[in-house]
Amino acid sequence: MKFKNVNIAVQLLPLGTPDAQTAYNYVDEAISVIRKSGLKYEVCPFETVLEGDYDTIMQVIKEIQETVFEKGLGHLIVNLKIENCAASDLSFEVKTQKFRS
């Protein structure tokens, strides 16, 4: 089965950092990887939601992990939420348009 446009929320939990600011720096690195990917994304307070091809997003999530480990992080938890629909593409706008002013 070929996945259509999906939404995937990714949350990074850097472990073993000396303080919150250091943890946030790793999250900032992850968001930089997402930004460079060219994918549509939305940064939220607890996670970042990506929109696009399933395989492309999963490759970006792999790159995020490689990047933060290269930057010195030793331990990481990655939480994912995946919304997928066999019949149609998914988009942020369709799901949230009634809440936007």
C-alpha positions in Angstrom: 0.0 0.0 0.0 1.3 3.5 -0.9 0.7 6.0 1.9 -0.6 9.3 0.9 0.1 12.6 2.6 0.3 12.0 6.3 0.6 14.0 9.5 3.3 12.9 12.0 3.9 14.5 15.3 7.4 14.1 16.7 8.4 14.8 20.3 12.0 14.7 21.4 12.9 14.0 25.0 16.7 14.5 25.4 17.8 12.6 28.5 20.9 13.1 30.6 21.3 16.8 29.9 22.7 19.0 32.7 19.8 21.5 32.5 16.6 22.4 30.7 18.4 24.9 28.4 20.7 22.3 27.1 17.8 20.0 26.4 16.0 22.8 24.5 19.2 23.3 22.4 18.8 19.7 21.1 15.2 20.4 20.4 16.2 23.5 18.4 18.7 21.3 16.4 15.8 18.9 15.6 13.6 21.8 14.4 16.5 23.0 12.3 16.7 19.6 10.6 12.9 19.8 9.9 13.1 23.3 8.6 15.9 22.3 6.1 13.8 19.3 4.9 11.4 21.5 3.1 8.4 19.7 4.6 5.4 21.5 5.8 5.6 21.7 9.7 4.1 23.4 12.7 6.0 23.8 15.9 3.8 23.4 19.0 4.7 23.7 22.7 5.1 19.9 23.2 5.8 18.5 19.7 6.3 19.5 16.1 3.8 18.2 13.5 5.0 17.4 10.0 3.0 17.0 6.9 4.0 15.1 3.8 5.1 11.8 2.4 5.4 9.0 5.0 8.8 7.8 4.0 10.2 11.3 3.6 9.0 12.2 7.1 10.5 9.0 8.6 13.8 9.8 6.9 13.8 13.3 8.5 13.1 11.7 11.9 16.1 9.5 11.4 18.2 12.5 10.5 17.0 14.3 13.6 18.3 11.5 15.8 21.6 11.3 13.9 22.1 15.1 14.3 21.5 15.3 18.0 23.8 12.3 18.6 26.5 14.0 16.5 26.0 17.2 18.6 26.8 15.2 21.7 23.5 13.9 23.1 23.9 10.4 24.5 20.3 9.3 25.2 17.0 10.2 23.5 13.4 9.2 23.6 11.4 10.0 20.4 7.6 9.9 20.6 5.6 9.7 17.4 1.9 10.1 16.6 1.0 9.2 13.1 -2.3 10.0 11.4 -2.8 8.3 8.1 -5.9 7.9 5.9 -6.1 5.3 3.1 -8.7 7.2 1.1 -7.2 10.7 1.0 -4.4 13.0 1.8 -4.3 14.8 5.2 -3.6 18.5 5.7 -3.3 20.8 8.6 -5.7 23.3 7.1 -8.6 20.8 6.7 -8.3 19.7 10.3 -7.8 23.1 11.9 -9.5 25.6 9.6 -12.6 26.1 11.8 -10.2 27.2 14.7 -8.3 29.8 12.7 -9.4 33.3 12.7 
